[in-house]
Amino acid sequence: MIKQVIVVEGKSDIARVSMAVDADMIATEGFTLRPEVIERIRLAYEKRGIIILTDPDGPGERIRKRLIKLFPKALNAFVPKDEASTKDDVGIEDASPESIRKALYKLRISSLEDSRLFSEEDLFKGGLIGKADSSAKREAVGAVLGIGYGNAKQFLKRLNHYGVTREEWENALQVCQKESSC
């Protein structure tokens, strides 16, 4: 059983994550984050810690950002968008149990401080900005690093706020090149 409580968006997410791991979960029930839901998350955060596992889409990212502001030492797990999508939907409820387990294996803590380890030049040299396929490359590298997808600005922020090291960066670029996903 996972020690931390996993915070997801809805009941369908709870059902899917239950297929992948044994863990307690709390559903945010949308972006509103009612006071009683925040209180349940706060209690879990203080007693056991939490893992934020939201959908890899705009609303999921807005929920994640709000939760990180409230709970800055929360762990974060990201399921890549292509592993959490059907032709009609994007969400944790669409991810395979294996994809969920992989995401939970690559947990990251968001730091309020910017490490300034990475710059736009790094993204450019890696082909993650300035090329026709840069978006796909950011998605692939983000999946390897366990930081999810983002536009160039957001991706750079994640690199510098989720504790990614130079070694992890170089390894992720190599993995993507080997798999021809970069």
C-alpha positions in Angstrom: 0.0 0.0 0.0 1.2 3.5 -0.9 1.8 5.6 2.3 0.6 8.9 0.8 -2.9 9.7 -0.1 -3.4 10.2 -3.9 -5.4 13.2 -4.9 -7.3 12.8 -8.2 -10.1 14.7 -9.9 -13.0 12.3 -9.8 -14.6 9.0 -8.9 -13.6 7.5 -12.3 -10.0 8.3 -11.6 -10.2 6.6 -8.2 -11.6 3.5 -9.9 -8.8 3.5 -12.5 -6.0 4.1 -10.0 -7.4 1.4 -7.8 -6.7 -1.0 -10.7 -3.0 0.0 -10.6 -2.1 0.4 -6.9 -3.4 -0.1 -3.4 -3.8 3.4 -2.0 -6.2 5.8 -0.3 -7.5 8.5 -2.5 -9.4 11.8 -2.4 -11.3 13.2 -5.4 -11.2 17.0 -5.8 -14.6 16.8 -7.6 -13.5 19.6 -10.0 -11.7 22.9 -9.9 -13.9 24.5 -7.3 -12.3 22.6 -4.5 -15.0 22.9 -1.8 -13.8 23.8 1.7 -14.6 20.3 3.0 -12.5 18.7 0.2 -9.6 21.0 1.0 -9.8 20.1 4.6 -9.7 16.4 3.8 -6.7 16.9 1.6 -5.0 19.1 4.3 -5.5 16.4 6.9 -4.0 13.8 4.6 -1.1 16.1 3.7 -0.2 16.7 7.3 -0.6 13.1 8.5 0.6 11.0 5.5 1.6 13.3 2.7 -0.2 13.5 -0.7 0.5 12.7 -4.3 -1.2 15.0 -6.8 -2.3 13.0 -9.9 -4.5 15.1 -12.1 -5.5 14.8 -15.7 -2.9 15.8 -18.3 -5.1 18.6 -19.7 -5.7 22.3 -19.0 -8.2 21.9 -16.2 -6.0 19.2 -14.5 -3.0 21.5 -14.6 -5.1 24.4 -13.1 -6.1 22.0 -10.2 -2.5 20.9 -9.8 -1.3 24.5 -9.6 -3.9 25.4 -7.0 -3.1 22.3 -4.9 0.7 23.0 -5.0 0.0 26.6 -3.7 -2.0 25.1 -0.8 0.3 22.1 -0.2 3.8 23.0 -1.4 5.5 19.8 -0.3 3.1 17.6 -2.1 4.5 14.9 -4.4 3.5 15.2 -8.1 2.9 12.4 -10.6 2.3 12.9 -14.3 0.8 10.5 -16.7 1.8 11.5 -20.3 -1.1 12.7 -22.3 -0.7 10.1 -25.0 -1.0 7.4 -22.3 -4.1 8.9 -20.8 -6.1 9.5 -24.0 -8.9 7.9 -26.0 -10.2 9.3 -29.2 -12.9 11.2 -27.2 -11.3 12.0 -23.8 -8.2 12.8 -21.9 -7.9 11.8 -18.3 -6.5 9.5 -15.6 -9.6 7.4 -16.0 -8.3 6.6 -19.5 -4.8 5.6 -18.5 -3.6 2.0 -18.2 -2.7 0.6 -14.8 0.9 0.3 -16.1 1.0 4.0 -17.1 -0.3 5.0 -13.6 2.3 2.8 -11.9 5.1 4.4 -14.0 3.9 7.9 -13.1 3.8 7.0 -9.4 7.4 5.7 -9.7 8.6 9.1 -11.0 7.4 11.3 -8.2 8.5 15.0 -8.1 8.3 17.7 -5.5 7.7 21.2 -6.8 10.1 23.7 -5.4 9.1 27.3 -4.9 12.6 28.4 -5.8 13.8 28.4 -9.4 17.0 26.3 -9.6 17.9 28.3 -12.8 19.8 25.1 -13.9 18.1 25.1 -17.3 17.6 27.9 -19.8 15.9 28.4 -23.2 19.3 27.6 -24.7 19.1 24.1 -23.3 15.6 23.6 -24.8 16.9 24.9 -28.1 20.0 22.6 -28.2 17.8 19.7 -27.3 15.3 20.5 -30.1 12.5 21.2 -27.6 11.9 24.6 -29.0 12.3 26.2 -32.4 11.5 23.2 -34.5 8.4 21.8 -36.1 8.4 18.7 -33.8 9.5 20.5 -30.6 6.1 20.0 -29.0 6.3 16.2 -29.5 9.9 16.2 -28.2 8.9 18.1 -25.0 6.1 15.6 -24.5 8.5 12.6 -24.8 11.2 14.1 -22.6 8.6 15.2 -20.0 7.4 11.6 -19.9 10.9 10.2 -19.4 11.6 12.8 -16.6 8.2 12.4 -15.0 7.3 16.1 -15.2 4.6 15.9 -17.8 4.0 18.0 -20.9 4.0 21.8 -21.2 4.5 24.6 -23.7 8.1 25.8 -23.8 7.8 28.3 -21.0 5.9 25.9 -18.7 8.3 23.1 -19.5 11.3 25.2 -18.6 9.7 26.2 -15.4 9.1 22.5 -14.6 12.7 21.6 -15.3 13.8 24.3 -12.8 11.1 23.6 -10.2 10.9 19.8 -10.0 14.5 19.1 -9.2 15.6 17.7 -12.5 19.4 17.3 -12.6 21.7 17.7 -15.6 22.3 13.9 -15.6 18.6 13.2 -15.7 18.2 15.8 -18.6 21.0 14.2 -20.6 19.7 10.7 -20.0 16.1 11.7 -21.0 17.4 13.2 -24.3 19.4 10.1 -25.0 16.4 7.8 -24.2 14.2 9.7 -26.6 16.8 9.7 -29.3 17.3 5.9 -29.0 13.5 5.4 -29.1 13.2 7.8 -32.0 10.6 9.8 -30.0 12.9 12.8 -30.1 
